[in-house]
Amino acid sequence: MGITRFVRYWHTYRNITRIRHIVNVFLKHGFGQFIEQLNLHRFIPLRKRLKILARWQEIEKHTIPQRLRMAFSELGPSFIKLAQLLASRPDLITTEYADEFKKLQDKVPPFPPEKARETIESEFNVAVDEIFSEFDDTPVAAASIAQVHNAVLKSGEKVIVKVQRPGIREIIETDISILATIARLMVKYIPESRLFDPEGIVDRFGRTVKKELDFVVEAKNAMRFKRNFAGNKYIHIPAVYTQFLSSRVLVMERIEGVRIDDIEGIEAIGADRHELAKRGVDAYFKMIFEDGFFHADPHPGNIFVMPDGRIGLMDFGIVGWLTPELMDNIARAFLAVMNKKFDQLVDLYIELGLVSEEVDVDAFKNDFRADLIDLLEPLYDLTISEVNFPEYLEAMTHLVIKYGLKVPSDLLLMNKTIIIVDNIGRELDPDFNLMSAAEPYAAKLVERRISPQRILSRTKDNLAEIGDIMISTPRQMNRLLRKVMRDELSVKVNHIGMDKLITDIDRSGNRLAFSIVVAAIIVGSSMLVQSDIGGKILGVPSMGVIGFLVAFLLGLRLLISIIKSGHL
């Protein structure tokens, strides 16, 4: 434990400059009280705090979500990536914050081509000119983690070369370490923040962004998608040149075509927009409902229409996974909705552990069931083609926020992906309807769930689990009884918010005692002024003058402390 704490303090000390910069940026955008709550105000000089107070009216022109978005933007790649992750979690941060974070763009100026060449040569120990017959120094895309160059291999294949930004790994690892510290401080000093699970958010963010930093992971994702679509003549996944692959450099087949949102370009090559919408959405529903592995960054810049009418996908750094269990639960939910079994739907939410332990389950069942009926009943009077699926998902998100449900991140990523795909489909074909396209895939999912093979498999699993329970229960009961007999059984009680309350009381008590001391010195000095003890300064007894001076300095110190705390 001591070693872990020492390492943590060492990382904090090593990153002190970056911590001070982060604290100053948050202060600049009006989050002084938050900094004070986390006990980070020691990093802020008093003059800077007074300067911020002077421009408070200017800061207040923006809402808190806007100010937080501006702070994240100023703090660079790690915080922009974190904001983009949070934008897909309105259940945690509310829709207002999620909508604001969606405005953050991950676009930065490109780094010099010499640096890109240096990275390629250091990764493969060979000159760029020995790998490529052509290498375009002007990048076709630049983001916070990497930039992309067009090139041609010596063998003649046209490729794109994705090169990691120099030093970005160290920057992001430093920021993740600092964010983890901030998350721990939030849990310690702001107990109500536990509802948002800040430590869990930072942990998931760290795992996600570290995968993006490893291009080998992205290459494996691309190869998996290529296998999944091997028999599909309408979807093209670019080949990966594994002989030119490392954690910092990725060489892939170049896709020639127009962006999926370039309507004029699509018409110019003679592609059928209606068919493109259908094929594209079919591809994503296949990923989600059949493969359980989907391309989770389907913005138009990653989807191209090729001259022969095929759809090409790019950028496989962000993917989503749906476990067989989660896919089974999606099927159960779909069946419950189809058959108007609202009680089953509510029970499913509880079984999945989406409802926190603090919630009154009976009250939740009644209230949530009523809201589900209000949301779903109108859908039964519509045909499949009349249902607006994105609006339905948006309404479901509001219910999730209202009841504080803990929805799996991959499920929310799936919802976001479906909404983006729906928008692309409507741009291509105004008559396109997502529900009509989803119906056969959802039907297959339900059919698979109620198939005899699936039922038999589940029965075997349940019997095996029951057998394990029957074998292990007596042994566990024996251990429990032994602990009771030896008085080794203990109950741990966690007082939420007690640490902060004790700290606040201690701080208030210290200030009160300090104030009494100052008042006593003033009273004592006043009495000394009336006496003739000691020498005089300007006709006033020196002991009294010294007492007033000490009281002034101590009072000034107390006033500065109160101003720095932000609680006048």
Stockholm file with secondary structure:
# STOCKHOLM 1.0

chainA/1-568         MGITRFVRYWHTYRNITRIRHIVNVFLKHGFGQFIEQLNLHRFIPLRKRLKILARWQEIEKHTIPQRLRMAFSELGPSFIKLAQLLASRPDLITTEYADEFKKLQDKVPPFPPEKARETIESEFNVAVDEIFSEFDDTPVAAASIAQVHNAVLKSGEKVIVKVQRPGIREIIETDISILATIARLMVKYIPESRLFDPEGIVDRFGRTVKKELDFVVEAKNAMRFKRNFAGNKYIHIPAVYTQFLSSRVLVMERIEGVRIDDIEGIEAIGADRHELAKRGVDAYFKMIFEDGFFHADPHPGNIFVMPDGRIGLMDFGIVGWLTPELMDNIARAFLAVMNKKFDQLVDLYIELGLVSEEVDVDAFKNDFRADLIDLLEPLYDLTISEVNFPEYLEAMTHLVIKYGLKVPSDLLLMNKTIIIVDNIGRELDPDFNLMSAAEPYAAKLVERRISPQRILSRTKDNLAEIGDIMISTPRQMNRLLRKVMRDELSVKVNHIGMDKLITDIDRSGNRLAFSIVVAAIIVGSSMLVQSDIGGKILGVPSMGVIGFLVAFLLGLRLLISIIKSGHL
#=GR chainA/1-568 SS CHHHHHHHHHHHHHTHHHHHHHHHHHHHTTCHHHHHHTTCGGGSCHHHHHHHHHTHHHHTTSCHHHHHHHHHHHHCHHHHHHHHHHHTCHHHHHHHHHHHHTTCCCCCCCCCHHHHHHHHHHHHTSCHHHHEEEECSSCSEECSSEEEEEEEETTSCEEEEEEECTTHHHHHHHHHHHHHHHHHHHHHHCGGGGGGCHHHHHHHHHHHHHHHHCHHHHHHHHHHHHHHTTTCSSEECCCEEEEEECSSEEEEECCCSEETTCHHHHHHTTCCHHHHHHHHHHHHHIIIIIISEEECCCCGGGEEECTTSCEEECCCSSEEECCHHHHHHHHHHHHHHHTTCHHHHHHHHHHTTCSCTTSCHHHHHHHHHHHHHHHHGGGGGSCGGGCCHHHHHHHHHHHHHHHTCCCCHHHHHHHHHHHHHHHHHHHHCTTCCHHHHHHHHHHHHHHHHTSHHHHHHHHHHHHHHHHHHHHHHHHHHHHHHHHHHTTCCCCCCCCTTHHHHHHHHHHHHHHHHHHHHHHHHHHHHHHHHTSCCSCEETTEEHHHHHHHHHHHHHHHHHHHHHHHHTCC
#=GC SS_cons         CHHHHHHHHHHHHHTHHHHHHHHHHHHHTTCHHHHHHTTCGGGSCHHHHHHHHHTHHHHTTSCHHHHHHHHHHHHCHHHHHHHHHHHTCHHHHHHHHHHHHTTCCCCCCCCCHHHHHHHHHHHHTSCHHHHEEEECSSCSEECSSEEEEEEEETTSCEEEEEEECTTHHHHHHHHHHHHHHHHHHHHHHCGGGGGGCHHHHHHHHHHHHHHHHCHHHHHHHHHHHHHHTTTCSSEECCCEEEEEECSSEEEEECCCSEETTCHHHHHHTTCCHHHHHHHHHHHHHIIIIIISEEECCCCGGGEEECTTSCEEECCCSSEEECCHHHHHHHHHHHHHHHTTCHHHHHHHHHHTTCSCTTSCHHHHHHHHHHHHHHHHGGGGGSCGGGCCHHHHHHHHHHHHHHHTCCCCHHHHHHHHHHHHHHHHHHHHCTTCCHHHHHHHHHHHHHHHHTSHHHHHHHHHHHHHHHHHHHHHHHHHHHHHHHHHHTTCCCCCCCCTTHHHHHHHHHHHHHHHHHHHHHHHHHHHHHHHHTSCCSCEETTEEHHHHHHHHHHHHHHHHHHHHHHHHTCC
//
